[in-house]
């Protein structure tokens, strides 16, 4: 009995059991906070977001505009209006496919040839399409610059800057030609002097949309026909998808 009494008195004189448990809990929480503080930076660093992919820019150059009417179509519409409509259609298709699209004009504005080249060169475009329409011929006419190929240099004459890009421009022409023909649209290929494009430092092609004609050369679709323009725009967008894929391959 004496031993039990002594033991009871020892327990009663010490801290209550609840207080001991509370102290142990506090120590455990404090230690956990310190560990979390030390190791959280490592976790954040490991879950950092991936670096953004490089931009793939295409420049769409709706020919003419403002004071420059361009040609007059059989429908009475000015070429400057038809090229802007085609540019808007193609821009929408390319944007939906993940391209970053830069346009030389978004309205009926006057834009000089030099200004068009400046826009393309400043954006470091991967491709530039100069859009035209005409009542002459049939199908789509693709024009590359007639400049002779030249080696790239740090400083190049403004009027012949495209010379260093001729090889790539001809390759782009081939991709466009293949896609248009697969869509059943006849293509005519040519090379000529191209103000604006001759000053561009990127793969560049002038595209002229002519009427769609049958075997007897009767016009089936005018160059400003919305459905016809949509078919051509779809084929051009498909070609640029192939162009981008090939460029990204090792």
C-alpha angles and dihedrals in degrees: 000000000000091000092050092049091050091050092048091051090051093053093045091052093052127074117288115266092242092058091051091053092048091052092050091049091051092051091050094050092047092051091048091053091053092050091048091051092051098048104034094084089058091053093049092049092052093051096049113141118258119262114268117259120251115268119255106209128193121187118212114199113195101202123234121001138160111019090002106080096177115203127341115241125217089251089061093249118132117242090237090063096046093049092051091051090050090048091053092050093049094044090055093051094047094046090053088054095054101263122138104230125203119188128201091217137009098186143026092296132143111246122177123225091247091052091052090053092047091055093050094045095046093053093047089229121203090212137006124200118193107202124214137161131206142175090221123095124354140273119003126330116208118199128190123187116275092220115125114248115265136182117263117257137181092247120032132175110265095229094053102034090120091067091085090053101045094105092053092043091054090049089052089049089055092052092050092046092052094049094046093050091048087055089054095252115135116233134205118200125206144150124223145147107290117191108214096018091060087064096048123109097206138066102291136178133178112224120199117190111210128180121289107242136188127229091282090052092249112151112253097171128016119225090250094049106125096219092047092048090050092054091050092046091052091052092048091049090050090051092052091051089057090044092053093046093051092048092053095051115103 
